Amino acid sequence: MKFMDEYRQPALIQRNLAELRQAITRRWVIMDVCGGQTHSLLRHGLEAALEDVLELVHGPGCPVCVTPAEAIDAAAELARRPNVIVASFGDMLRVPGQRGSLLQARAEGAKIRIVYSPMDAVELAASQPDQQVVFFGVGFETTVPATALALLHARQRGLTNFSLLVSHVRVEPAMRAVMQSAETRVQGFLAAGHVCTVTGYENYHSFVAEFSVPVVVTGFEPLDLINGLFECVQSLEQGQPRLSNQYERSVSPTGNLHAQRLMEQVYEIVDTPWRGFGRIAGGGLAIRPEFCEFDARVRFQLADAVCSSDVDCRSKEVMLGVIKPPECPLFGNQCTPETPVGAPMVSSEGACSAYYRYSRSNELTS
């Protein structure tokens, strides 16, 4: 449990919280970008403990949540075709598309397999040459190298029955979209530590310079988040927006160069629709034309995903940090984890799901 227990020490948490509170002279608005950070802030009571001195808002930091409903429908439609198996991580099965979830499709006879890595899907294709195996690739830059590697392995092994249906999204363009919104109130960011293990954080220098907001790379444990907030607050209080790394045990300035080369070899940057958010410039990745035989959209002649809106739902305002989830009139009524309407509720990692869970479990402290 190294790197976990030592970042959850109650006495140290209370001491650092007190120091953070003393450093704050005004109620700054700071956005955490990752769903894991959102859940940790709520689960450990940090947001409630700072509510009177600091406003924490939560960005579009869950790739499962922002996967377009049309992409989920496309995966379900493929799985219903003869001789096609769709392989997916388990967290995608309950996420609703416009015509139901993959779990519902499987119950109706669609061929959907849960796998633990993209390479499992490659092995499935190798073991069943009479079936077309499609891996549903979803995630931020953290998961992209694995799907790229799976494609290259499939090509090396000469597999003609393996392809990828990808809905990979990129974090920094979403942060840029937040700052470009006329409604934004965000004054600083906690950057997603797990993404930066792959990408590094040097690319955020230009972001900080352009928008004059601090960006602090941080992890997910209570002390990680408190230290990240302290660094962000100090930067704001001093009027000197800067980029800093509070997750040095996992993140380096340049990131994982081998993983980056894999990503660049297989994928190209494209404008991409995010569920509940809209189309984001440079917000996603697509398989390069030279690998089109492994692109399920090309192989099966699927339409591109489009931007659809969640009717009467204020999910975009939640993801922009304009409102908190309980301010949406659907929250906890029509929109629950069992019957999600908006993007931040469709996955357990979403901000609305986190608020629903922890505000009802008495885990928040006052």
VOPAGU-2260 file (C-alpha; in pm, 1 decimal, decimal comma):
REM VOPAGU-2260
SITE   aa  ch    i         X         Y         Z
SITE  MET   A    0       0,0       0,0       0,0
SITE  LYS   A    1     302,0     229,1     -39,7
SITE  PHE   A    2     208,6     560,5    -202,2
SITE  MET   A    3    -144,1     521,4     -63,7
SITE  ASP   A    4    -142,7     493,2     315,1
SITE  GLU   A    5     126,4     759,2     350,2
SITE  TYR   A    6     -96,2     999,6     157,4
SITE  ARG   A    7    -398,8     930,1     378,1
SITE  GLN   A    8    -256,0    1009,3     723,0
SITE  PRO   A    9    -537,9    1184,4     916,7
SITE  ALA   A   10    -311,0    1404,6    1129,2
SITE  LEU   A   11    -113,3    1524,2     827,8
SITE  ILE   A   12    -432,9    1582,4     630,9
SITE  GLN   A   13    -575,0    1802,4     906,4
SITE  ARG   A   14    -249,6    1996,5     941,9
SITE  ASN   A   15    -219,8    2059,4     567,6
SITE  LEU   A   16    -586,4    2153,0     543,5
SITE  ALA   A   17    -535,0    2413,4     815,7
SITE  GLU   A   18    -232,0    2554,8     632,7
SITE  LEU   A   19    -429,0    2568,4     308,6
SITE  ARG   A   20    -715,9    2754,6     473,7
SITE  GLN   A   21    -474,3    3009,2     621,3
SITE  ALA   A   22    -324,2    3075,0     277,2
SITE  ILE   A   23    -658,6    3168,8     119,4
SITE  THR   A   24    -768,8    3533,7     120,1
SITE  ARG   A   25   -1053,6    3504,7    -132,2
SITE  ARG   A   26   -1282,1    3228,0    -257,0
SITE  TRP   A   27   -1102,1    3111,8    -571,4
SITE  VAL   A   28   -1267,6    2877,5    -824,1
SITE  ILE   A   29   -1049,2    2576,4    -902,1
SITE  MET   A   30   -1141,1    2293,5   -1138,8
SITE  ASP   A   31   -1020,8    1936,7   -1107,7
SITE  VAL   A   32   -1009,1    1776,4   -1449,6
SITE  CYS   A   33   -1020,9    1407,0   -1364,9
SITE  GLY   A   34   -1318,9    1208,6   -1241,1
SITE  GLY   A   35   -1094,4    1018,5   -1001,7
SITE  GLN   A   36    -996,2    1346,6    -837,0
SITE  THR   A   37   -1363,0    1448,6    -811,2
SITE  HIS   A   38   -1450,6    1127,5    -631,9
SITE  SER   A   39   -1155,1    1154,8    -395,7
SITE  LEU   A   40   -1238,1    1515,6    -304,6
SITE  LEU   A   41   -1592,4    1412,9    -217,7
SITE  ARG   A   42   -1524,7    1071,5     -66,4
SITE  HIS   A   43   -1265,3    1207,5     176,2
SITE  GLY   A   44   -1470,6    1514,3     264,7
SITE  LEU   A   45   -1218,7    1764,3     129,5
SITE  GLU   A   46   -1463,6    1968,9     -74,7
SITE  ALA   A   47   -1697,8    2003,5     221,7
SITE  ALA   A   48   -1407,7    2093,0     451,3
SITE  LEU   A   49   -1307,6    2378,9     219,4
SITE  GLU   A   50   -1650,5    2489,1      99,4
SITE  ASP   A   51   -1652,5    2814,8     296,7
SITE  VAL   A   52   -1315,1    2933,0     163,6
SITE  LEU   A   53   -1268,4    2767,9    -176,5
SITE  GLU   A   54   -1502,8    2670,5    -459,6
SITE  LEU   A   55   -1413,7    2340,6    -624,9
SITE  VAL   A   56   -1578,8    2263,2    -958,7
SITE  HIS   A   57   -1542,5    1953,0   -1168,2
SITE  GLY   A   58   -1460,7    1936,6   -1536,2
SITE  PRO   A   59   -1547,9    1687,5   -1810,3
SITE  GLY   A   60   -1297,6    1444,8   -1663,9
SITE  CYS   A   61   -1455,1    1106,4   -1734,9
SITE  PRO   A   62   -1390,1     957,1   -2080,6
SITE  VAL   A   63   -1667,0     701,2   -2032,9
SITE  CYS   A   64   -1914,4     980,2   -1959,7
SITE  VAL   A   65   -1824,9    1185,0   -2265,4
SITE  THR   A   66   -1827,8     895,2   -2511,4
SITE  PRO   A   67   -2099,2     989,8   -2761,7
SITE  ALA   A   68   -2420,7     790,7   -2734,5
SITE  GLU   A   69   -2391,7     724,9   -3107,8
SITE  ALA   A   70   -2062,5     541,9   -3054,4
SITE  ILE   A   71   -2226,7     312,0   -2799,9
SITE  ASP   A   72   -2515,1     249,9   -3040,7
SITE  ALA   A   73   -2263,7     170,2   -3316,2
SITE  ALA   A   74   -2089,7     -84,8   -3093,5
SITE  ALA   A   75   -2423,8    -247,5   -3006,9
SITE  GLU   A   76   -2528,0    -255,1   -3372,4
SITE  LEU   A   77   -2201,7    -424,8   -3471,0
SITE  ALA   A   78   -2241,9    -684,5   -3196,6
SITE  ARG   A   79   -2580,4    -778,6   -3341,9
SITE  ARG   A   80   -2432,7    -853,9   -3683,4
SITE  PRO   A   81   -2357,9   -1213,6   -3783,0
SITE  ASN   A   82   -1999,7   -1320,7   -3716,3
SITE  VAL   A   83   -1907,3   -1005,2   -3523,5
SITE  ILE   A   84   -1792,9    -996,4   -3160,0
SITE  VAL   A   85   -1749,1    -665,1   -2978,7
SITE  ALA   A   86   -1493,6    -667,4   -2697,9
SITE  SER   A   87   -1507,3    -394,0   -2435,2
SITE  PHE   A   88   -1393,5    -297,7   -2089,0
SITE  GLY   A   89   -1663,4    -370,6   -1834,1
SITE  ASP   A   90   -1721,7      -6,5   -1737,0
SITE  MET   A   91   -1872,0      63,5   -2080,5
SITE  LEU   A   92   -2145,8    -198,6   -2061,9
SITE  ARG   A   93   -2392,7      -3,7   -1847,2
SITE  VAL   A   94   -2345,7     332,1   -2017,6
SITE  PRO   A   95   -2662,2     412,1   -2215,4
SITE  GLY   A   96   -2663,0     504,2   -2579,8
SITE  GLN   A   97   -2968,4     644,8   -2750,6
SITE  ARG   A   98   -3101,7     292,6   -2799,8
SITE  GLY   A   99   -2997,7     126,6   -2477,1
SITE  SER   A  100   -2669,4      -0,4   -2332,8
SITE  LEU   A  101   -2428,4    -271,7   -2438,8
SITE  LEU   A  102   -2549,3    -471,8   -2140,2
SITE  GLN   A  103   -2903,9    -460,2   -2272,2
SITE  ALA   A  104   -2782,5    -551,3   -2619,3
SITE  ARG   A  105   -2597,6    -851,9   -2477,8
SITE  ALA   A  106   -2909,2    -964,0   -2292,7
SITE  GLU   A  107   -3088,9    -953,9   -2627,9
SITE  GLY   A  108   -2832,1   -1179,8   -2789,9
SITE  ALA   A  109   -2563,4    -941,8   -2914,8
SITE  LYS   A  110   -2212,6   -1090,2   -2897,3
SITE  ILE   A  111   -2029,4    -870,5   -2645,8
SITE  ARG   A  112   -1729,2    -987,0   -2444,4
SITE  ILE   A  113   -1571,1    -815,2   -2144,7
SITE  VAL   A  114   -1191,5    -804,3   -2169,4
SITE  TYR   A  115    -925,3    -665,2   -1939,1
SITE  SER   A  116    -692,7    -528,8   -2206,1
SITE  PRO   A  117    -696,7    -462,1   -2581,9
SITE  MET   A  118    -448,2    -748,1   -2621,9
SITE  ASP   A  119    -716,0    -983,8   -2488,3
SITE  ALA   A  120    -926,0    -880,8   -2787,8
SITE  VAL   A  121    -633,7    -953,9   -3021,6
SITE  GLU   A  122    -603,1   -1301,0   -2872,1
SITE  LEU   A  123    -978,3   -1350,2   -2911,9
SITE  ALA   A  124    -948,6   -1264,9   -3280,7
SITE  ALA   A  125    -658,7   -1507,9   -3320,1
SITE  SER   A  126    -856,1   -1788,4   -3153,7
SITE  GLN   A  127   -1172,9   -1731,6   -3357,8
SITE  PRO   A  128   -1069,0   -1663,6   -3718,3
SITE  ASP   A  129   -1426,2   -1707,7   -3841,3
SITE  GLN   A  130   -1541,2   -1407,8   -3632,8
SITE  GLN   A  131   -1472,4   -1038,2   -3677,0
SITE  VAL   A  132   -1353,6    -904,8   -3338,6
SITE  VAL   A  133   -1399,8    -532,6   -3272,5
SITE  PHE   A  134   -1244,0    -373,7   -2965,9
SITE  PHE   A  135   -1434,0     -69,4   -2839,1
SITE  GLY   A  136   -1149,9     165,0   -2746,0
SITE  VAL   A  137   -1248,4     442,3   -2504,0
SITE  GLY   A  138   -1039,2     664,1   -2281,9
SITE  PHE   A  139    -802,2     954,2   -2235,4
SITE  GLU   A  140    -436,7     942,7   -2338,5
SITE  THR   A  141    -378,8     696,0   -2054,6
SITE  THR   A  142    -539,0     408,3   -2248,1
SITE  VAL   A  143    -444,4     512,6   -2602,2
SITE  PRO   A  144     -98,6     345,9   -2613,7
SITE  ALA   A  145    -254,0       8,3   -2528,0
SITE  THR   A  146    -501,6      21,3   -2816,7
SITE  ALA   A  147    -227,6     141,6   -3052,0
SITE  LEU   A  148      -7,4    -149,5   -2946,3
SITE  ALA   A  149    -296,0    -394,6   -2997,2
SITE  LEU   A  150    -344,0    -270,3   -3353,7
SITE  LEU   A  151      26,8    -305,1   -3431,0
SITE  HIS   A  152      34,4    -657,3   -3286,8
SITE  ALA   A  153    -269,1    -755,1   -3492,7
SITE  ARG   A  154     -98,8    -624,2   -3806,8
SITE  GLN   A  155     226,5    -803,6   -3722,7
SITE  ARG   A  156      37,9   -1131,2   -3676,9
SITE  GLY   A  157    -151,6   -1084,6   -4002,1
SITE  LEU   A  158    -493,6   -1085,2   -3837,3
SITE  THR   A  159    -757,5    -973,4   -4084,1
SITE  ASN   A  160   -1045,9   -1017,3   -3840,2
SITE  PHE   A  161    -946,8    -757,6   -3580,1
SITE  SER   A  162   -1042,2    -389,3   -3575,9
SITE  LEU   A  163   -1085,6     -96,1   -3339,4
SITE  LEU   A  164   -1392,9     119,4   -3282,4
SITE  VAL   A  165   -1223,7     411,9   -3110,5
SITE  SER   A  166   -1361,1     699,1   -2907,8
SITE  HIS   A  167   -1038,5     826,9   -2756,6
SITE  VAL   A  168   -1040,7    1183,1   -2621,9
SITE  ARG   A  169    -770,3    1431,6   -2520,8
SITE  VAL   A  170    -762,1    1627,3   -2195,7
SITE  GLU   A  171    -587,4    1956,2   -2276,8
SITE  PRO   A  172    -831,2    2057,2   -2556,0
SITE  ALA   A  173   -1120,3    2009,7   -2311,4
SITE  MET   A  174    -948,6    2242,1   -2062,4
SITE  ARG   A  175    -900,8    2488,4   -2346,5
SITE  ALA   A  176   -1273,2    2464,8   -2430,1
SITE  VAL   A  177   -1355,7    2541,6   -2066,1
SITE  MET   A  178   -1142,7    2855,8   -2070,9
SITE  GLN   A  179   -1278,8    2967,6   -2408,6
SITE  SER   A  180   -1637,3    2949,2   -2284,4
SITE  ALA   A  181   -1796,5    3285,9   -2216,4
SITE  GLU   A  182   -1953,1    3132,5   -1903,6
SITE  THR   A  183   -1636,4    3004,9   -1741,6
SITE  ARG   A  184   -1554,7    3103,2   -1383,9
SITE  VAL   A  185   -1249,0    2878,0   -1353,8
SITE  GLN   A  186    -935,8    3046,9   -1218,8
SITE  GLY   A  187    -705,1    2746,8   -1181,6
SITE  PHE   A  188    -675,6    2377,4   -1267,2
SITE  LEU   A  189    -571,3    2053,5   -1106,2
SITE  ALA   A  190    -443,4    1856,0   -1406,2
SITE  ALA   A  191    -502,7    1482,1   -1440,0
SITE  GLY   A  192    -198,8    1305,2   -1301,5
SITE  HIS   A  193    -258,6     971,0   -1471,0
SITE  VAL   A  194    -281,5    1134,9   -1814,1
SITE  CYS   A  195      39,7    1327,3   -1751,2
SITE  THR   A  196     225,3    1002,7   -1676,5
SITE  VAL   A  197     188,5     939,1   -2050,7
SITE  THR   A  198     189,9    1288,1   -2202,4
SITE  GLY   A  199     412,5    1469,0   -1954,8
SITE  TYR   A  200     317,1    1824,2   -1866,2
SITE  GLU   A  201     541,2    2048,8   -2074,1
SITE  ASN   A  202     254,6    2110,7   -2317,4
SITE  TYR   A  203      72,9    2304,3   -2041,6
SITE  HIS   A  204     329,4    2586,7   -2045,9
SITE  SER   A  205     159,6    2745,1   -2346,3
SITE  PHE   A  206    -183,6    2689,6   -2187,1
SITE  VAL   A  207     -80,4    2875,6   -1869,8
SITE  ALA   A  208      69,6    3158,2   -2075,0
SITE  GLU   A  209    -235,5    3190,7   -2301,6
SITE  PHE   A  210    -505,1    3190,7   -2034,0
SITE  SER   A  211    -309,2    3323,9   -1734,2
SITE  VAL   A  212    -431,8    3045,8   -1503,8
SITE  PRO   A  213    -221,4    2813,0   -1289,8
SITE  VAL   A  214    -212,1    2442,7   -1371,7
SITE  VAL   A  215     -98,2    2196,7   -1105,9
SITE  VAL   A  216     -40,9    1830,1   -1189,4
SITE  THR   A  217    -159,5    1620,4    -899,0
SITE  GLY   A  218    -258,5    1270,4    -797,0
SITE  PHE   A  219    -565,8    1126,1    -633,2
SITE  GLU   A  220    -498,0    1067,9    -265,2
SITE  PRO   A  221    -611,9    1326,2      -4,5
SITE  LEU   A  222    -265,0    1470,0      52,8
SITE  ASP   A  223    -200,2    1481,3    -321,0
SITE  LEU   A  224    -510,3    1692,2    -367,5
SITE  ILE   A  225    -451,2    1919,8     -67,9
SITE  ASN   A  226     -92,8    1984,5    -178,0
SITE  GLY   A  227    -209,7    2047,5    -533,8
SITE  LEU   A  228    -472,8    2293,2    -412,8
SITE  PHE   A  229    -217,7    2467,1    -190,2
SITE  GLU   A  230      18,6    2517,2    -483,8
SITE  CYS   A  231    -265,8    2642,5    -704,3
SITE  VAL   A  232    -387,1    2884,2    -434,2
SITE  GLN   A  233     -36,8    3017,7    -377,0
SITE  SER   A  234      -0,1    3087,5    -747,6
SITE  LEU   A  235    -335,3    3269,9    -752,6
SITE  GLU   A  236    -267,1    3465,5    -434,4
SITE  GLN   A  237      69,5    3580,6    -568,7
SITE  GLY   A  238     -82,6    3679,1    -902,9
SITE  GLN   A  239     173,9    3463,3   -1080,6
SITE  PRO   A  240       3,2    3187,6   -1281,8
SITE  ARG   A  241     245,1    2899,1   -1321,2
SITE  LEU   A  242     271,1    2533,3   -1408,7
SITE  SER   A  243     386,0    2297,1   -1136,0
SITE  ASN   A  244     407,0    1925,1   -1070,7
SITE  GLN   A  245     287,5    1791,6    -735,1
SITE  TYR   A  246     286,4    1429,7    -855,7
SITE  GLU   A  247     658,3    1375,7    -903,3
SITE  ARG   A  248     646,7    1011,9    -793,1
SITE  SER   A  249     459,6     929,3   -1115,9
SITE  VAL   A  250     491,9    1220,9   -1359,7
SITE  SER   A  251     794,4    1361,3   -1540,4
SITE  PRO   A  252     809,3    1670,6   -1764,6
SITE  THR   A  253     829,5    1468,6   -2086,5
SITE  GLY   A  254     614,2    1171,6   -1985,1
SITE  ASN   A  255     641,6     827,7   -2144,5
SITE  LEU   A  256     813,7     886,1   -2477,5
SITE  HIS   A  257     770,3     528,0   -2597,6
SITE  ALA   A  258     395,8     546,5   -2533,8
SITE  GLN   A  259     378,9     881,6   -2713,8
SITE  ARG   A  260     552,4     735,0   -3019,3
SITE  LEU   A  261     298,2     453,1   -3031,0
SITE  MET   A  262      13,0     702,4   -3014,5
SITE  GLU   A  263     158,0     918,9   -3289,4
SITE  GLN   A  264     227,7     618,5   -3512,3
SITE  VAL   A  265    -129,5     488,7   -3505,7
SITE  TYR   A  266    -347,6     795,0   -3435,1
SITE  GLU   A  267    -397,8    1147,7   -3561,6
SITE  ILE   A  268    -559,6    1438,7   -3377,4
SITE  VAL   A  269    -913,5    1526,3   -3490,3
SITE  ASP   A  270   -1206,1    1741,9   -3384,2
SITE  THR   A  271   -1433,5    1518,6   -3177,8
SITE  PRO   A  272   -1782,2    1532,9   -3024,7
SITE  TRP   A  273   -1797,8    1492,7   -2647,5
SITE  ARG   A  274   -2123,7    1373,3   -2500,6
SITE  GLY   A  275   -2303,4    1655,5   -2324,4
SITE  PHE   A  276   -2032,2    1902,3   -2419,9
SITE  GLY   A  277   -2027,9    1938,0   -2796,4
SITE  ARG   A  278   -1754,5    1915,9   -3058,3
SITE  ILE   A  279   -1409,3    2005,4   -2925,8
SITE  ALA   A  280   -1133,3    2120,3   -3159,6
SITE  GLY   A  281    -853,5    1865,5   -3144,1
SITE  GLY   A  282   -1048,0    1687,3   -2871,7
SITE  GLY   A  283    -996,3    1331,9   -2990,2
SITE  LEU   A  284    -798,3    1080,6   -3191,3
SITE  ALA   A  285    -872,5     882,8   -3505,6
SITE  ILE   A  286    -689,0     592,2   -3665,8
SITE  ARG   A  287    -451,6     712,6   -3936,8
SITE  PRO   A  288    -549,4     632,3   -4297,6
SITE  GLU   A  289    -250,8     397,8   -4337,6
SITE  PHE   A  290    -411,8     170,4   -4077,5
SITE  CYS   A  291    -766,1     199,8   -4215,2
SITE  GLU   A  292    -803,8    -178,9   -4251,8
SITE  PHE   A  293    -810,0    -189,1   -3869,9
SITE  ASP   A  294   -1062,9      94,6   -3837,9
SITE  ALA   A  295   -1406,5     -51,5   -3764,2
SITE  ARG   A  296   -1576,4     260,8   -3896,0
SITE  VAL   A  297   -1411,4     204,6   -4233,2
SITE  ARG   A  298   -1441,1    -173,6   -4235,9
SITE  PHE   A  299   -1811,1    -174,7   -4148,8
SITE  GLN   A  300   -1896,7     158,7   -4316,5
SITE  LEU   A  301   -2020,5     323,0   -3997,1
SITE  ALA   A  302   -2123,8     685,8   -3979,5
SITE  ASP   A  303   -1915,0     921,8   -3769,8
SITE  ALA   A  304   -2044,5    1007,0   -3423,7
SITE  VAL   A  305   -2226,8    1338,3   -3400,7
SITE  CYS   A  306   -2302,2    1585,2   -3122,9
SITE  SER   A  307   -2627,4    1505,8   -2949,1
SITE  SER   A  308   -2762,9    1696,9   -2652,5
SITE  ASP   A  309   -2913,5    1574,8   -2327,8
SITE  VAL   A  310   -3263,1    1724,0   -2336,0
SITE  ASP   A  311   -3342,6    1955,8   -2042,8
SITE  CYS   A  312   -3015,4    1858,8   -1878,2
SITE  ARG   A  313   -2755,2    2114,4   -1765,7
SITE  SER   A  314   -2467,0    1870,2   -1795,0
SITE  LYS   A  315   -2258,6    2102,9   -2012,4
SITE  GLU   A  316   -2280,0    2372,9   -1744,2
SITE  VAL   A  317   -2167,8    2115,8   -1487,4
SITE  MET   A  318   -1867,6    2018,1   -1700,1
SITE  LEU   A  319   -1780,5    2382,6   -1763,4
SITE  GLY   A  320   -1781,0    2446,8   -1387,8
SITE  VAL   A  321   -2067,5    2696,5   -1416,7
SITE  ILE   A  322   -2294,3    2505,1   -1177,5
SITE  LYS   A  323   -2266,8    2217,5    -932,2
SITE  PRO   A  324   -2459,6    1895,2   -1008,8
SITE  PRO   A  325   -2739,3    1955,6    -751,8
SITE  GLU   A  326   -2825,3    2281,0    -930,7
SITE  CYS   A  327   -2950,2    2085,9   -1232,5
SITE  PRO   A  328   -3328,3    2035,8   -1194,1
SITE  LEU   A  329   -3300,2    1673,7   -1312,7
SITE  PHE   A  330   -3034,8    1575,6   -1057,6
SITE  GLY   A  331   -3158,2    1307,3    -819,8
SITE  ASN   A  332   -3505,4    1312,5    -976,3
SITE  GLN   A  333   -3524,8    1201,7   -1337,7
SITE  CYS   A  334   -3144,8    1169,8   -1347,3
SITE  THR   A  335   -2987,0     907,8   -1118,5
SITE  PRO   A  336   -2713,2     646,3   -1168,4
SITE  GLU   A  337   -2988,0     392,3   -1240,2
SITE  THR   A  338   -3165,5     621,4   -1489,0
SITE  PRO   A  339   -2897,8     866,1   -1611,6
SITE  VAL   A  340   -2989,9    1153,8   -1840,0
SITE  GLY   A  341   -2677,8    1370,3   -1851,4
SITE  ALA   A  342   -2321,6    1276,0   -1939,0
SITE  PRO   A  343   -2176,5    1325,8   -1586,2
SITE  MET   A  344   -2425,2    1071,9   -1446,6
SITE  VAL   A  345   -2385,3     789,1   -1700,2
SITE  SER   A  346   -2068,5     650,8   -1540,5
SITE  SER   A  347   -1962,7     603,2   -1179,2
SITE  GLU   A  348   -1665,5     831,4   -1252,6
SITE  GLY   A  349   -1881,9    1129,4   -1350,0
SITE  ALA   A  350   -1924,4    1437,8   -1131,9
SITE  CYS   A  351   -2302,3    1401,5   -1099,8
SITE  SER   A  352   -2267,5    1036,6   -1004,7
SITE  ALA   A  353   -2009,2    1130,9    -740,4
SITE  TYR   A  354   -2237,2    1396,5    -590,2
SITE  TYR   A  355   -2530,8    1156,3    -591,8
SITE  ARG   A  356   -2330,7     886,0    -419,5
SITE  TYR   A  357   -2145,3    1080,1    -153,4
SITE  SER   A  358   -2414,3    1332,0     -64,3
SITE  ARG   A  359   -2634,8    1037,0      27,2
SITE  SER   A  360   -2380,4     825,2     210,7
SITE  ASN   A  361   -2291,4    1064,8     492,6
SITE  GLU   A  362   -1927,7    1048,2     389,7
SITE  LEU   A  363   -1900,4    1422,9     348,8
SITE  THR   A  364   -1778,4    1612,7     651,0
SITE  SER   A  365   -1881,6    1960,0     751,4
